[in-house]
């Protein structure tokens, strides 16, 4: 069974944890844009060098560079039977590009899973994480702002995928195992 899934959710909703668990359960790679960036920069690929120039200047890496890195990663053998994308697409232009990348292979996204979580619960979770990881810059105001920005940026994506009938919302709160099970039963 091939699975091409996009996982979205606010900071602190446990996306990374669920991506790893789903990857194992479904036998497909979990692909995070953060990992792709780090691998390209570390491997000093042409795209990595280009991305690093923007990152070093404190600027956003342009869509073209991100899209190329993602296309390159999706073309690798381990992603042939499916993948789980975390952190991409982030814009409607990236949605269009992902559609093009997959259409060239006669493939398409099958599920978009949005982990939902009560804002106050997420704030409490991130504040606790900030303390254990010593992130003094993660104040409640900063965290709430990040959640607002997430909401603003994600709305167009969830609208697109909802209109295509692909969006599945799953409660991201509770025991890790229960959340994984909820996601798996939603996409099966």
Secondary structure, DSSP 8 states (H G I E B T S, - for coil): --EEEEEEE-TTS-HHHHHHHHHHHHTSEEEEHHHHHHHHHHTT-HHHHHHHHHHHTT----HHHHHHHHHHHHTSGGGTTEEEEES---SHHHHHHHHHHHHTTT----EEEEEE--HHHHHHHHHHHHHHTT-TT--HHHHHHHHHHHHHHHHHHHHHHHHTT-EEEEE--S-HHHHHHHHHHHH-
